[in-house]
Amino acid sequence: MRHVLYGEFELTIDDKNRLFLPSEVRKQINPETDGDAFFAILGTNHKLWLYPDKYYQQLANQQPSDDIPAEDLLAYDLMKFSLASKLEWDKQGRMLIPEKVMKRYGLSKDVTLIGVRDHLQLWNTPDWAAYRESLLARSSEVTLRAKQARLSPPSQPPQG
């Protein structure tokens, strides 16, 4: 059974581009089942998403590989895997974020790390604060839409 990643942590990336992972986050990660690193990928919201190492590899392996993938599948794989980075943390809980990753996601030194069920996301603190407020302002609508989406059967491709 996977642990649920949760919480909101305002952090600072130091001058060496190291992010200190709070102990609360590290406690949510089981090195035996999750690994001792994160895969950093481009999220659908264009934020830095961090998946536990072994879990990300399981997700990647669930999608069958094809010798000659369709153009859209190839583009998706290029986007997800070529831009991914494996980030390890040291014994003090510091994780080095490469300069190219900092630039790609426009990360500043003041960031907020949030848990989002099966992954973490890294936001610039002002961006997260504004988005969090917009979520809270429309929380009833968001909850209703999420409930409807979970109850709706997945769409089926047209038969033909």
N, C-alpha and C positions, 0 to 999 in steps of 0.2 A: 504494500500500500504506500503510495507516494505521500509525502508531506505536502501540505498546502503552504505556499509562500505568501506571506501577508505583511502588512505594516507599511509605514511611511517614515523615512529616515532622512533628515536634512544633514548633508555631509559636505566636506570640502575635499577637493582633489588637490594634493600638495604640489609643490613646485617640480617634483620629479614625476608627475602624472600618476601618482599612486592614490588609490581610493581605499580607505580603511573600511572593511566590511564589518558592520556592527555584530557583536556576539550573538544578538537575537537572530540575525540572518544566518550566521554560521551554524547555530544550533538547529536550524531548520533543514540543513543539508547533512545527509548521512554519507560520509565518504565511501562506505562499502557499496551502497546502492546508487548513489548519485555521482560519485567521483569527487575529486578535489580541485575542480576547475569549472569555469563557465564557458559556454560558447556564446560569443557576442555576435548578434545578427541584426540585420535591418528589420525592424518591426513594421507591421502594416501601417502604423501611425508615424513612421519615419523616425522613431525613437530607437535608442539602443536597448535591445532586449537581451537578457542574460538567461540562458537555460543551463541547468546543471548538466555537466559533461555527459554522463552516461545516459541521462534521459533524452538529451538532444540527439545522441547517436541512435537511440531506439526510435525516436520520431523520424529521423532521416531514413532509417532502414525499413520503416513501414511502407514507404512509397516505393513501388517497384521501379527498378532501373530499366531503361529500354536502350538497346543499342542505337536506335535511331529515333530519338524522342521528337515529338511534334515541336514546332517552333516555340509555342507558348510554354511548354514544359521545359524546354531547353533554356529559355530566357529566365524562367522561375529558378531553375537549378543554378544558373550562372549568378543570379542575384543573391540567392540564399547561401550558396556554398563558397563562391569566390570572394564574397565580401565578409564572410565569417572569420572570426578570430577566436582562438582558444586562449583564455585568460586564466592564469593560475594565481592563487593567493599564497603568501608566505606564512610562516608560523605566527607572525604578529597580526595576520588577517588583512594584510595590505595586498591590493591587486593593482598591478601596473596596467594602465590603459595607454596603448601606443599612441603616439602623436597623430598618426594618420586616422586612427579611430576618433580621437578627440575632434579633429577637423571635420571628418565625414559627418559627424552628428552635431557639430556646432556646440560642443560642450564647453561650458565655462567652468570656473573653479568651484562655484557654489551649485551643488546638485542635490536632487532628492531621489533617493532610491526607493522604489515602491514594489511591494509584492503583488503579483497579479495571478493568483492561483498556482500555475505551473511554471511561472518564470518571474523574473524581476525586470523592471524597466528603470532606466536612468534618464531623468529629465533635468534640464536647467531649473533651478528652484522657482524663479518667477513664472516660467511657463507652466510648471506643475500647479503652482498656487492658483493661477488664473483658470486652468482647466478644471481643477478640483472644485472651485467655486461654481463654475458653470454646471458641473455634474450635480452638485448639491442643489442648485437652483431648479434643476429639472429632474430631480430624483424620482418623483412619481412616474413621470413619462418614461424614464430610462428603465425603471423596474417593470412597468407594464410591457414595454416592447421586448425586454429580455424574456419575460415569462411567455409571451406570445411566440417568440422565436423558438423557445425550447419545446413548446407544445406542437408546433407546426412540423409536419413530416418533411424530410429533406426533399428538395425538388428533384424530379426524375428527368433524365434527358429524353427528348422526344423519340418515340419508337418509329422506325421507318424502314 
